[in-house]
Amino acid sequence: MSVTAAQGFVAAGVAAGLKESGAPDLALVVNRGPSTAAAGVFTANRVKAAPVLWSEQVLKGGGVTAVVLNSGGANACTGPLGFQDTHATAEHAAGALGLNAAEIAVASTGLIGIRLPMDRLLPGVDAAAAELSAHGGERAALAIMTTDTVHKTAVAQRAGWIVGGMAKGAGMLAPGLATMLVVLTTDADLDAAALDRALRAATRTTFDRVDSDGCMSTNDTVLLLASGASGVAPDESEFTEAVTAVCDDLARQLIKDAEGASKDIRIEVVGAASEADAVEVGRSIARNNLLKCAIHGEDPNWGRVLSAIGTTSAAFEPDRLNVAINGVWVCRNGSVGEDRELVDMRFREVTITADLAAGTESAVIWTNDLTADYVHENSAYSS
Amino acid sequence: MSVTAAQGFVAAGVAAGLKESGAPDLALVVNRGPSTAAAGVFTANRVKAAPVLWSEQVLKGGGVTAVVLNSGGANACTGPLGFQDTHATAEHAAGALGLNAAEIAVASTGLIGIRLPMDRLLPGVDAAAAELSAHGGERAALAIMTTDTVHKTAVAQRAGWIVGGMAKGAGMLAPGLATMLVVLTTDADLDAAALDRALRAATRTTFDRVDSDGCMSTNDTVLLLASGASGVAPDESEFTEAVTAVCDDLARQLIKDAEGASKDIRIEVVGAASEADAVEVGRSIARNNLLKCAIHGEDPNWGRVLSAIGTTSAAFEPDRLNVAINGVWVCRNGSVGEDRELVDMRFREVTITADLAAGTESAVIWTNDLTADYVHENSAYSS
């Protein structure tokens, strides 16, 4: 499973002492090749953490031989010294692994605005390098957790090749990617350009359509590393499908583990004039705090759905809107539809279908309900 | 105080039985002239309640002789029959008051998607008409409350003329106006065009900069009625200042009474390249759930402020951003500034100053913290 499911990869996860709890907090993923092709997608936030700035540069070179990931500190908003810390991390890993620092990506997650304790992090890199193994994928996935309650891994096995991956993320999940770190590996033999196309296509309809709380992180990173060890060069559409399947699986795991959530809400926007309209409407619904509270209370409050749709610039006529909650069309033609008492909302997954009656395009956005537990988890000092 | 502070106005508030609690739920405000000039600003939500659609038409005529307001039902998403209910309300009030229905505005607040009980509402209009008095402003303000814990009124007295007003609103507060109904009255003698200019200028920097929870209502209505009874035609800038003062006072009262809130957060964006940039950044900060939770926990979490700024399109360089919380510059040049332990957040009002270091423009946005009480209040069935 995880990042070591595909041939050519070794990984490790160790406790470097970055977390006060003593839990694992440093992961290392190494691509032993023969290929080192890679692709990456990063946060759209204009305030980017040092490791994001670093890894963006690494990706421009086209090859990634290793990734160092740490929890216990985001290394964001730490100025030039923070960037030096990331650089030093890559250099140290390069020394330990006999690789070139310019091909080592770095990803960090945790509190913003605090320097990483390099006196613990660098020995942690050494410890991880010493523990690298083809069975290390699970431990690597454990080491990148922050407020996650479970570690997240996924694998898609195809004829002769594999795509595997790990992810972390539980809060601050939002468009343009969430506070999430994702490493995907494959033993398929594809060049960096093909990997980039597949990764962008996959993230566009998976991670980018997860919107737990509307808050975009400074650190989001999704990397796809290809070892070519299978010797198989799959058809690009088949490869994209497999990468999308793994991303979709991991994205769903992020939503299921979102901070304080008691409901996973699938928002299907149909009948849209364009996919962009469908996404805009879905996101607007996903970000409506009043609706998110209503779903938490198992209240099929379709008025709040219409209210959210009304704030968008999508093509629709108010008196043609239809809304179903768990399959019951509680709003038809912008007005009262079927009896809301028919809606069964006892289960964790809730589906809201918004029909704009303006075309044939559609999109799905995933979000969570808003709960007192979310507030508690995020109002604790320095959470 | 309230809408009867200015000469020429009478008002009343009664319990028509729209609310199950038996609390007052129907208000009437009548302009006895000599002038009936008026202006109005309505929700920017494209899903507009029937009374909004009606009152927009009334305002196009230029004169408003009376306003019927009800709590206990929003009459939104009720289709053509809902619009007929609003029309019937205006016609009934016209009959009771000897006025023209085309000059009677209607405003409603409460649950979306439910028809109003007209068999109770229309007798309520009669009862209110019978109780109209120059001291009825307070009772009118009480009758428009929903989840409000206090009624809201404000008055600005100037040389020879007065601007007074009432407002309701406690949740769903957002840009393009909040779920709020506001009626302002003045005995100044100004025509509809002057009133419109003053009202738009006033709301732009007051109600439009209140963003309690990012949720835009279907029913927001702000009306300004001028009786001309003072015989004074004030200078337009002086008049705009007085209307702005009353709007600002009422807007602050809305924030203070926001559902479940324990903090009132004043977000000052300074050093912006344009006022639009300042507003965009202020709103992005105001809508960041993670930050709102942090403020609730009295955590001066400036990283979440930078994170929110980073999602905007405003002009700024990440490494030049400065953030102060209650006057302590905890972030300087995009990195750690003064000791966060110096920030005192015990009091209800919290000021976040975001300096974009990109110009000389500024704006202030008001919001609230996000609390478990907000979740509870909005997750109860059909709240």
Interface residues (C-beta under 8 A of the other chain):
Chain A: A44 N45 R46 V47 K48 A74 A76 C77 T78 G79 G82 L111 I112 G113 I114 G171 M172 G176 D213 G214 C215 M216 S217 T218 R287 N288 N289 L290 C293 A294 H296 G297 E298 D299 N301 W302 G303 R304 L306 S307 A308 I309 G310 T311 T312 F316 P318 D319 L321 C331 N333 G334 S335 V336 L370 T371 A372 Y374 V375 H376 E377 N378 S379 A380 Y381 S382 S383
Chain B: A44 N45 R46 V47 K48 A74 A76 C77 T78 G79 G82 L111 I112 G113 I114 G171 M172 G176 D213 G214 C215 M216 S217 T218 R287 N288 N289 L290 C293 A294 H296 G297 E298 D299 N301 W302 G303 R304 L306 S307 A308 I309 G310 T311 T312 F316 P318 D319 L321 C331 N333 G334 S335 V336 L370 T371 A372 Y374 V375 H376 E377 N378 S379 A380 Y381 S382 S383
